[in-house]
Amino acid sequence: MKNRLVFVLTVLLFVQKMEAGAVNNVPKELQSFVKNIEINTINGTKASLSVKTLSKNLVYVSAVWRMDKPVAQDSVSIKIRPAFTPGFHWAPHLTPNNNSIIAQHVFRAPAMLVSNINKLLVIVPDLDLLKKGSPVPWYMDMNAPQNYLELGMSKSRVEEHVLYVRDKGAIFPKGELRLGFYVMVSDKATDIENPWRRPLQLMWSKWGSPLYRAGEPLHQTNLEPYVQQTYNWAFNSWKPAVWQEFEINGKQVGAPVFIVNVTQSPNYQAPVDEREFRSVWNQAWFHSLRSAQGLYRYAKRSNNYTLKSIALKTKELALSFPQHKGLFKSVIATEMEEVTIKGKKYRRSKGWDTKYFGNSNRNPFTWDARQSPYHIADMSYTAYWMMVWYEELEKDERLIQYARQYADRLLALQDKDGFFPAWLSLDTYQPMGYLDQSPETSLSVTFLLKMFKHTGKKEYLVSATKALDAVAKKIIPAGQWEDFETYWSCSRVGSQDWVGKKLQRNNMFKQNNFCIYWTAEALLEMYKTTGNKHYLQKGQRTLDELLMFQATWQPPYMAIRTLGGFGVMNADGEWNDSRQCLFAGLIIDYGKVLKSTEYIQRGLSALRASFTMMYTPLNPQTMKQWQAKWPFFGSQDYGFMMENYGHGGETNDSGLGIGEFTIYDWGNGAAAEAYSRLLDKYGVSVFRNE
């Protein structure tokens, strides 16, 4: 376009005076990392570029356009072209097409990284500028075939769930417009092996730690009131909707229901419409046995025998799932029906007399829980939590017996390369061809290591070692972080043609961070078991990749507090997702082992962020958003908590980004469990600000 001239500034020219502005102090070391920088004009107005050397391997670059009148132009951008051919690329979101961009909505810890065996180049947007607000939203992009990294301003819109594309209509106002970013370079082998450590340090020291020390992300550091409101909500004010109790084989069992929505509020005046089939899950996300352990710990701490009896009924439910050659299902559910009230249809349960066992329907095969195959990750996770209950809460031998029967069957399912398949046929017990060799294997590693420590049987350790080495060899270097959630949950983009393949434009797989967490956890447990520091080094690298999904700042365009919260994957829009309560303990554990204040602060921030979405006067900013979305909410709803924020990729200050449901086992109940487990493990001193 005539009014969008592009001028190219080579690094060699940075030291010269330019008509557009003075440019100086670019170190020679940068020349072997950056070939050139291309800057768009705004209606012919060139930018003034300045470069400041902060250290040998860190440079700050800013571009300023000075406009004498408003300009309607769809975008403006800066392209950084590496001076080498990268073999490794990383960005926080996928941009599969030329019209795709990484919208500022997903700027949690924004950075773009490229490297080869000798060089690393990292671009980090200047969040201090973005915190001040921008007349046009910022974005990033990474194009691997054309070898450039891009930072710019443009409107965007959501396509699919959740990718972003450029949109028209930007207006750049009169006055000064500025873009800035940090350039980090290195030729050190340690930096190339773990390319995330230095940008993480930069972002936490500049933006994360100051917010943490100021008390973010909550208005208070005492988490006990949040736990109390959780259990009052689940077992008092919302008990008719949440608590499910029934009989199996002559025993009373029970657990909080999988999901409830706002139509089940005591304050809702219209008929109830259940969001999903009424069920209880012991699955890698939603795990009633895990949540019950938090309730048990709290009941013991507070001498509440009523809550303790509730927790014990959930344990009994887990033990009631029948085993078939060691395998077992993960869901118990009721039949559903559609009822008509005043001409409108509503989903309702037929009651627990219609109960059946099934498996998670988040899989490539079917939405029917009855027909869904066995999922090894779910079974390993349940068996793991059975062992935790036995070791830390009460010596119920049935738990160990159940877990060991499964462990012995699991050993026989390992393939010749060391992997455990994701799914097994209900009929043949054979792998089903999806994710047969994936990082879901790591979850089984952690379980087998726990079984080895309990029994001393070396076959468990041998199997776990072979499995973890397989993940370390195939998955970690390639970043092939594919698990069940990556393609078969809400973000199904790519489920037909991306599985097992890198997207050419980004040289990245579609990635989900759940399996990154499982792998970082398995590596730490293997280090603790064997003392082999190789596993600790790999574990820290994997943990740091996970931390690139953690919010390190407070965006002005987010209406809730965000520090420490986690996103989910590189093709979805969540902030403050419930998984952060699981991640928190692992991050703190690494902090203790590595004596890292940063990790401990990050872990505590993640734990606190786990309560930020709760509807409660303890969270006045969040409560305002809930009231904007659901004005009928009142005191009986205190404790209601959506699993995340901004899931659809958009937010505003009037309730957009607030959801409609609570999953106790992936929300308030999960967060309460994480807090109580850490309290028992480390004592109250762990919650004091470092």
C-alpha positions in Angstrom: 0.0 0.0 0.0 1.2 3.5 -0.8 0.7 4.8 2.7 2.4 1.8 4.4 6.0 2.1 3.3 8.4 -0.3 4.9 12.0 0.6 5.7 14.7 -1.8 6.7 17.2 -0.9 9.4 20.1 -3.3 9.5 21.8 -3.7 12.8 24.9 -2.2 11.2 23.0 1.0 10.5 21.7 1.3 14.1 24.8 3.2 15.1 24.2 5.9 12.5 22.1 9.1 12.8 18.9 8.7 10.8 16.4 11.2 9.6 13.7 9.4 11.5 15.6 9.7 14.7 18.9 8.9 16.4 19.8 5.2 16.8 22.9 4.2 18.8 24.5 1.9 21.3 23.7 -1.5 19.7 26.5 -3.9 20.7 28.4 -5.9 18.2 27.3 -9.1 19.8 23.8 -8.5 18.5 24.8 -8.6 14.9 25.2 -12.4 14.7 21.7 -12.8 16.2 19.6 -10.2 14.4 19.8 -9.6 10.7 17.5 -6.6 10.4 14.4 -4.9 11.8 11.6 -3.8 9.5 9.3 -1.1 10.7 6.0 -0.1 9.1 5.1 3.5 8.6 1.8 5.0 9.7 0.4 6.8 6.7 4.0 7.6 5.6 5.2 8.6 9.1 8.4 6.9 9.9 9.3 5.7 13.4 12.1 7.0 15.5 14.0 4.0 16.7 16.2 3.9 19.8 18.3 1.1 21.2 19.6 0.8 24.8 22.1 -1.8 25.9 21.1 -3.0 29.3 23.8 -5.8 29.6 26.0 -7.8 27.3 23.1 -10.0 26.2 20.1 -7.8 26.8 19.0 -4.8 24.7 15.9 -2.6 24.9 14.4 -1.4 21.6 11.7 1.2 21.2 10.0 2.7 18.2 8.1 6.0 18.4 5.7 7.4 15.7 4.8 11.1 16.2 1.4 11.7 14.5 0.1 15.2 13.7 -3.4 13.9 13.1 -5.4 10.7 13.6 -4.9 8.0 11.0 -7.2 5.1 10.0 -4.9 2.2 9.3 -5.5 -1.5 10.1 -2.1 -2.2 11.7 1.5 -1.2 12.3 4.3 -3.7 13.1 7.9 -4.3 13.7 9.5 -7.4 12.2 12.7 -8.9 13.7 14.6 -11.2 11.4 17.1 -13.5 12.9 20.6 -13.7 11.4 20.6 -17.5 11.6 18.3 -20.3 10.7 16.4 -21.6 13.8 15.5 -25.2 14.3 13.4 -24.5 17.4 10.6 -22.0 17.7 8.3 -21.1 20.6 5.4 -18.6 21.0 2.5 -18.5 23.4 -0.2 -19.0 20.8 -0.5 -20.6 17.4 -0.8 -18.5 14.2 -1.4 -21.2 11.6 -2.3 -18.8 8.7 -0.9 -15.5 7.4 -3.9 -13.6 8.8 -3.4 -15.1 12.2 -2.0 -13.2 15.2 -1.3 -13.7 18.9 -3.7 -11.2 20.4 -2.8 -9.4 23.6 -5.6 -11.3 25.3 -3.1 -14.2 25.7 -0.1 -12.0 26.8 0.3 -13.9 30.1 4.1 -14.1 29.9 4.5 -12.9 26.3 7.7 -13.8 24.5 8.9 -15.3 21.3 11.9 -17.6 21.2 14.0 -19.1 18.4 17.2 -21.0 18.5 19.6 -23.4 16.8 22.4 -25.5 18.3 24.6 -22.4 18.7 22.3 -19.4 19.2 19.2 -18.2 21.1 17.1 -15.1 20.3 14.2 -14.0 22.6 11.8 -11.1 22.1 9.8 -9.9 25.1 7.3 -7.1 24.7 7.6 -4.1 27.1 4.7 -4.6 29.4 5.4 -1.3 31.2 4.2 0.4 28.0 1.2 -1.9 27.6 0.2 -1.3 31.2 -0.3 2.3 30.4 -3.0 1.3 27.8 -2.8 1.4 24.1 -5.3 3.0 21.6 -4.9 -0.1 19.4 -4.3 -3.6 20.9 -0.9 -5.1 20.7 -0.2 -8.5 19.0 2.7 -10.8 18.2 3.3 -13.3 15.4 6.0 -15.8 14.5 6.5 -17.1 11.0 9.0 -19.9 10.9 9.3 -20.5 7.1 9.9 -16.7 6.5 12.1 -16.5 9.6 10.7 -13.4 11.3 9.2 -12.5 14.7 6.6 -9.7 14.7 5.3 -7.2 17.3 2.6 -4.8 16.3 -0.8 -3.2 16.9 -4.0 -4.3 15.3 -7.6 -5.1 16.2 -8.3 -8.8 16.2 -11.3 -11.2 16.3 -11.7 -14.7 17.5 -12.0 -17.6 15.0 -12.7 -21.2 16.1 -11.8 -22.0 19.7 -9.5 -20.1 20.2 -7.4 -18.6 17.4 -7.1 -14.9 16.5 -7.1 -13.2 13.2 -6.4 -9.6 12.2 -9.4 -7.3 12.1 -10.0 -4.0 10.3 -10.8 -0.6 11.8 -7.8 0.5 13.9 -7.4 4.3 14.4 -4.0 5.6 15.5 -4.6 8.9 17.3 -2.7 12.2 17.1 0.3 12.3 19.3 3.1 9.9 20.2 2.7 6.2 19.6 5.3 3.8 21.1 6.2 0.1 20.8 9.0 -1.4 22.8 10.6 -4.7 23.5 13.5 -6.5 25.0 16.0 -8.5 22.9 17.8 -11.3 24.7 20.6 -13.3 23.0 22.9 -16.1 24.1 25.3 -18.6 22.7 25.7 -20.5 25.9 24.7 -24.1 25.8 22.8 -23.9 29.1 20.6 -21.1 27.8 19.9 -22.9 24.5 19.0 -26.1 26.4 16.6 -24.2 28.6 15.6 -21.1 26.6 12.8 -20.1 29.0 14.8 -19.5 32.1 16.2 -16.1 31.3 13.0 -14.5 29.9 11.1 -15.9 32.9 13.7 -14.3 35.3 13.3 -11.0 33.4 9.5 -11.0 33.5 9.2 -12.1 37.1 11.8 -9.6 38.4 10.4 -6.7 36.5 6.6 -7.4 36.8 5.8 -10.5 38.8 7.7 -10.2 42.0 6.8 -6.5 42.6 3.1 -7.4 42.3 3.6 -10.4 44.5 5.3 -8.3 47.2 2.4 -5.9 47.0 -0.1 -8.6 47.9 -1.4 -9.7 44.5 -3.4 -11.5 43.3 -5.8 -11.5 46.4 -6.9 -8.8 48.7 -5.6 -10.9 51.6 -3.0 -13.7 52.1 -5.0 -15.8 54.5 -6.7 -18.5 52.5 -8.6 -20.2 55.3 -11.8 -18.0 54.7 -11.9 -19.1 51.1 -11.7 -22.7 52.1 -14.5 -22.2 54.7 -16.7 -20.5 52.0 -16.0 -23.4 49.6 -17.3 -26.0 52.1 -20.2 -23.9 53.2 -21.3 -23.5 49.6 -20.9 -27.1 48.7 -22.4 -28.7 51.9 -24.8 -26.1 53.1 -26.2 -23.3 50.8 -25.9 -25.3 47.6 -26.0 -28.8 49.1 -29.2 -29.9 47.3 -27.6 -29.3 44.0 -24.0 -30.3 44.8 -24.0 -33.3 47.1 -24.9 -36.6 45.6 -25.5 -39.6 47.9 -26.7 -43.1 47.1 -26.0 -46.8 47.8 -23.7 -49.3 46.1 -23.5 -52.8 47.2 -25.1 -52.0 50.5 -22.8 -49.1 51.3 -23.7 -45.4 51.5 -21.4 -43.5 49.1 -21.4 -40.0 47.9 -19.5 -37.1 46.3 -20.1 -33.6 44.9 -21.6 -33.7 41.5 -19.4 -33.1 38.5 -20.9 -29.7 37.5 -23.6 -27.2 38.5 -24.6 -24.1 36.8 -26.3 -20.8 37.7 -29.8 -22.1 37.1 -29.3 -24.3 40.2 -28.7 -21.3 42.5 -31.1 -20.9 45.4 -31.7 -17.4 44.1 -32.6 -18.4 40.6 -36.3 -18.1 39.9 -36.7 -20.1 36.7 -36.6 -23.9 36.3 -33.3 -25.7 36.6 -31.5 -26.8 33.4 -28.6 -29.1 34.1 -25.6 -28.4 31.9 -24.2 -31.9 31.5 -25.2 -35.4 32.5 -25.3 -35.8 36.3 -22.2 -37.7 37.3 -19.2 -38.0 39.6 -15.7 -38.2 38.1 -12.4 -39.6 39.1 -10.5 -38.4 36.1 -7.3 -36.5 35.5 -9.1 -33.2 35.7 -12.2 -33.7 37.9 -11.2 -35.9 40.7 -13.6 -36.4 43.6 -11.2 -38.5 45.6 -8.5 -35.8 45.4 -11.0 -33.2 46.5 -12.3 -35.4 49.4 -8.7 -35.5 50.8 -8.8 -31.7 51.1 -12.2 -32.0 52.9 -10.8 -34.7 55.2 -7.8 -32.6 56.1 -10.0 -29.6 56.8 -12.4 -31.6 58.8 -9.6 -33.0 60.9 -8.1 -29.5 61.4 -11.5 -28.1 62.5 -12.8 -31.2 64.3 -15.8 -31.3 62.0 -17.0 -34.9 62.1 -19.9 -34.2 59.7 -17.5 -33.1 56.9 -15.2 -36.0 57.7 -18.0 -38.5 57.2 -18.7 -36.8 53.8 -15.1 -37.3 52.8 -15.2 -40.9 53.8 -18.2 -41.6 51.7 -16.3 -40.3 48.7 -13.5 -42.6 49.5 -16.0 -45.5 49.6 -17.3 -44.4 46.2 -13.8 -44.6 44.7 -13.4 -48.1 46.1 -16.8 -49.1 44.7 -15.7 -48.9 41.0 -15.3 -52.5 39.9 -12.0 -53.6 38.5 -11.7 -55.8 35.4 -8.3 -57.4 35.2 -6.9 -54.5 37.2 -8.5 -51.8 35.0 -11.4 -49.7 36.1 -13.7 -46.9 34.9 -13.6 -43.3 35.9 -17.2 -42.0 35.9 -20.4 -42.9 37.6 -23.5 -41.2 36.2 -27.3 -41.2 36.0 -29.6 -41.5 33.0 -30.8 -38.1 31.8 -34.1 -37.0 30.3 -35.6 -33.9 28.7 -38.6 -32.3 30.4 -40.9 -29.6 29.0 -42.1 -26.8 31.3 -44.4 -24.2 29.8 -43.2 -25.1 26.3 -39.5 -24.9 27.1 -37.2 -28.0 27.3 -34.8 -28.6 30.2 -32.2 -31.3 31.0 -32.8 -33.3 34.1 -31.4 -36.4 35.8 -33.6 -39.5 36.3 -31.9 -40.1 39.7 -29.3 -42.4 41.0 -31.5 -45.5 40.7 -30.5 -45.3 37.0 -26.7 -45.2 37.7 -24.1 -46.7 35.5 -20.3 -46.8 35.3 -18.5 -45.2 32.3 -15.4 -43.2 31.3 -14.6 -39.7 30.4 -16.1 -38.6 27.2 -13.3 -36.2 26.4 -11.7 -38.5 23.9 -11.5 -39.0 20.1 -14.1 -41.7 19.8 -17.5 -40.9 21.4 -19.4 -38.4 23.6 -21.2 -41.3 25.3 -19.6 -42.0 28.7 -20.9 -45.6 28.5 -19.0 -46.3 25.3 -15.9 -44.3 26.1 -12.8 -46.4 26.4 -10.5 -46.9 29.4 -8.1 -44.0 29.9 -4.8 -44.9 31.5 -4.1 -41.4 32.7 -7.4 -41.4 34.7 -6.7 -44.8 36.2 -3.1 -44.0 37.1 -4.2 -40.7 38.7 -6.9 -42.4 40.8 -4.5 -45.1 41.9 -2.0 -42.4 42.8 -4.5 -40.5 45.0 -5.5 -43.8 46.7 -1.9 -44.2 47.8 -1.7 -40.6 48.9 -4.8 -41.2 51.1 -3.2 -44.3 52.5 0.1 -42.7 53.3 -1.1 -39.3 54.6 -4.6 -39.7 55.9 -5.5 -43.3 57.1 -4.1 -46.8 56.6 -7.0 -48.3 54.7 -5.4 -51.4 53.2 -8.2 -51.6 50.5 -6.7 -48.6 48.9 -3.2 -50.2 48.5 -4.7 -53.4 47.3 -6.8 -51.7 44.7 -3.9 -49.6 43.4 -1.5 -52.5 43.3 -3.9 -54.6 41.2 -3.9 -51.8 38.7 -0.1 -51.2 38.9 0.6 -54.9 38.0 -1.7 -54.6 35.0 -0.2 -51.3 34.0 3.3 -52.9 33.7 2.0 -55.3 31.0 0.6 -52.4 28.9 4.0 -50.7 28.4 5.2 -50.8 24.8 8.8 -51.7 23.6 9.8 -48.0 23.6 8.6 -47.4 27.1 5.3 -45.5 26.5 1.9 -46.4 28.0 -1.0 -45.9 25.5 -3.6 -43.3 26.2 -6.8 -45.3 25.6 -7.7 -49.0 25.7 -10.7 -50.7 24.1 -13.5 -51.7 26.5 -13.7 -55.1 24.7 -10.1 -56.0 23.7 -8.1 -53.9 26.2 -5.8 -53.0 23.3 -4.5 -49.5 22.4 -6.7 -47.5 20.1 -4.3 -45.7 17.9 -4.5 -42.2 19.4 -1.7 -40.9 21.6 -0.2 -44.3 21.9 3.1 -42.6 22.6 2.4 -39.4 24.4 3.4 -37.4 27.5 0.3 -38.8 29.2 2.8 -41.5 30.0 4.4 -39.2 32.6 1.4 -39.5 34.9 1.8 -43.2 35.1 5.5 -42.7 35.9 4.7 -40.7 39.0 2.2 -43.4 40.1 4.7 -46.2 39.6 7.4 -44.4 41.5 5.1 -44.1 44.4 4.3 -47.7 44.2 8.0 -48.6 44.1 8.6 -46.5 47.3 5.8 -48.3 49.0 6.6 -51.9 48.0 10.3 -51.8 47.1 9.5 -53.9 44.0 12.1 -52.9 41.4 10.0 -53.8 38.4 8.0 -50.6 39.2 11.1 -48.5 39.2 12.4 -50.2 36.0 9.2 -49.5 34.2 9.0 -45.9 35.4 12.5 -45.2 34.3 12.0 -46.7 30.9 8.8 -44.6 30.4 10.3 -41.4 31.6 13.4 -41.8 29.5 11.1 -42.3 26.5 9.3 -39.1 27.2 12.6 -37.2 27.7 13.9 -38.5 24.4 10.9 -38.1 22.1 8.6 -35.5 23.7 10.6 -32.9 25.5 13.0 -31.8 22.8 10.2 -31.5 20.2 7.7 -29.9 22.5 5.1 -32.5 21.5 2.8 -31.7 24.4 -0.3 -33.5 23.2 -2.8 -35.1 25.7 -6.5 -35.7 25.8 -7.3 -32.1 26.5 -5.2 -30.7 23.6 -7.8 -31.9 21.0 -10.8 -33.5 22.7 -12.1 -30.9 25.1 -13.4 -27.5 24.3 -10.6 -26.5 21.9 -11.1 -29.0 19.1 -9.3 -27.0 16.4 -6.9 -29.3 14.7 -8.4 -32.5 16.0 -8.8 -33.8 12.4 -5.4 -33.0 10.9 -3.0 -31.6 13.5 -2.5 -34.6 15.8 1.1 -35.7 15.9 2.2 -33.0 13.4 3.9 -29.6 13.8 2.2 -26.6 12.2 4.5 -25.5 9.5 4.1 -21.8 9.9 5.0 -21.9 13.6 7.2 -25.0 13.7 5.2 -26.0 16.8 2.8 -28.6 17.9 -0.6 -27.7 19.3 0.4 -27.9 23.0 -1.5 -28.4 26.2 0.2 -27.7 29.5 -1.4 -30.4 31.6 1.1 -33.0 30.3 3.9 -30.6 30.7 3.0 -30.5 34.4 2.8 -34.3 34.6 6.2 -34.5 33.0 7.8 -31.9 35.3 6.3 -33.8 38.3 7.6 -37.2 37.1 11.1 -35.8 36.6 11.2 -34.3 40.0 10.0 -37.5 41.6 12.5 -39.6 39.6 15.3 -37.2 40.9 14.1 -37.7 44.5 13.9 -41.4 44.0 17.3 -41.9 42.3 19.3 -38.8 43.1 20.3 -38.5 39.4 20.6 -34.8 38.7 20.0 -35.4 35.0 16.3 -35.7 35.9 16.4 -32.5 38.0 17.9 -30.6 35.1 15.3 -31.9 32.7 12.7 -31.2 35.2 13.6 -27.6 35.7 13.6 -27.1 31.9 10.1 -28.7 31.7 8.9 -26.6 34.6 10.1 -23.4 33.0 8.3 -24.3 29.8 5.2 -24.7 32.0 5.7 -21.3 33.6 5.5 -19.6 30.2 1.7 -20.1 30.6 1.7 -18.3 34.0 0.6 -14.7 34.2 3.4 -12.5 35.4 1.6 -9.1 35.3 -1.7 -7.4 35.7 -3.1 -6.3 32.3 -5.2 -3.2 32.4 -7.7 -4.8 30.1 -8.4 -7.7 32.6 -11.2 -7.0 35.0 -10.0 -9.6 37.6 -6.7 -10.1 39.3 -4.4 -12.3 37.3 -0.9 -12.6 38.8 0.1 -16.3 39.1 -2.8 -17.6 37.2 -2.4 -20.1 34.3 -3.6 -20.4 30.8 -4.1 -23.9 29.3 -2.7 -24.3 25.8 -1.5 -22.4 22.7 -4.9 -22.5 21.1 -7.3 -21.3 23.9 -8.1 -18.2 25.8 -8.3 -19.0 29.6 -6.8 -17.0 32.4 -6.7 -18.2 36.0 -7.6 -21.8 35.1 -8.2 -24.2 38.0 -5.1 -26.3 37.1 -3.0 -23.7 38.8 -4.0 -25.2 42.2 -2.3 -28.4 41.1 0.7 -26.7 39.6 1.2 -24.6 42.8 2.6 -27.4 44.9 4.9 -28.7 42.2 6.4 -25.2 41.6 7.0 -24.7 45.4 8.6 -28.2 45.6 11.0 -27.2 42.8 11.6 -24.0 44.7 12.5 -25.9 47.9 14.8 -28.3 46.0 16.6 -25.6 44.0 16.5 -23.0 46.7 14.7 -20.6 44.4 12.8 -17.7 45.8 11.3 -17.0 42.4 9.7 -20.5 42.2 8.3 -20.3 45.7 6.8 -16.9 44.9 5.4 -18.2 41.6 3.9 -21.3 43.4 2.2 -19.2 46.1 0.9 -16.8 43.4 -0.6 -19.8 41.6 -2.2 -21.1 44.7 -3.7 -17.7 45.6 -4.8 -17.2 42.0 -6.8 -20.4 42.4 -9.3 -18.5 44.6 -9.6 -15.3 42.5 -12.6 -16.5 40.5 -14.7 -17.1 43.6 -17.9 -15.2 44.0 -17.4 -13.7 47.5 -16.9 -10.3 49.2 -13.3 -11.4 49.7 -12.8 -10.8 46.0 -14.5 -7.4 45.3 -13.2 -7.0 41.7 -14.3 -10.5 40.7 -17.6 -10.2 42.6 -18.4 -7.0 40.6 -18.0 -9.1 37.4 -20.2 -11.9 38.7 -22.9 -9.4 39.6 -22.7 -7.8 36.2 -23.3 -11.2 34.5 -25.6 -12.8 37.0 -27.4 -10.0 39.0 -29.6 -12.5 40.9 -26.6 -13.8 42.8 -26.6 -13.2 46.6 -25.1 -14.3 49.8 -26.2 -17.9 49.4 -24.0 -18.1 46.3 -20.8 -17.1 48.2 -18.2 -19.7 47.2 -19.5 -20.3 43.6 -16.5 -20.3 41.4 -16.0 -20.6 37.7 -13.0 -22.7 36.6 -11.3 -19.9 34.7 -11.7 -16.4 33.1 -11.9 -15.2 29.5 -12.2 -18.8 28.2 -13.8 -17.6 24.9 -10.9 -15.3 24.1 -12.6 -12.0 25.0 -13.2 -10.0 28.2 -14.5 -6.6 29.3 -15.4 -4.9 32.6 -19.1 -5.7 32.3 -19.1 -9.4 32.8 -17.7 -10.7 29.5 -15.3 -13.5 30.4 -17.4 -14.7 33.4 -18.8 -18.2 33.0 -22.0 -19.9 34.2 -20.9 -23.0 36.1 -18.8 -24.5 38.9 -17.0 -27.8 38.8 -16.2 -28.5 42.5 -13.4 -30.8 41.6 -12.0 -28.4 39.1 -12.6 -25.1 41.0 -13.3 -24.3 44.6 -13.0 -27.9 45.9 -9.7 -28.5 44.1 -8.3 -25.2 45.3 -9.3 -25.9 48.9 -7.6 -29.4 48.6 -4.4 -27.9 47.3 -4.2 -25.4 50.2 -4.8 -28.0 52.9 -2.3 -30.4 51.4 0.4 -27.7 51.3 -0.5 -26.6 54.8 -0.1 -30.2 56.1 3.2 -30.7 54.1 5.0 -27.4 54.9 3.1 -25.8 57.8 1.7 -22.3 57.9 5.2 -20.7 57.4 5.1 -21.6 53.7 2.3 -19.1 53.1 4.4 -16.2 54.4 5.7 -14.0 51.6 9.2 -14.7 50.6 
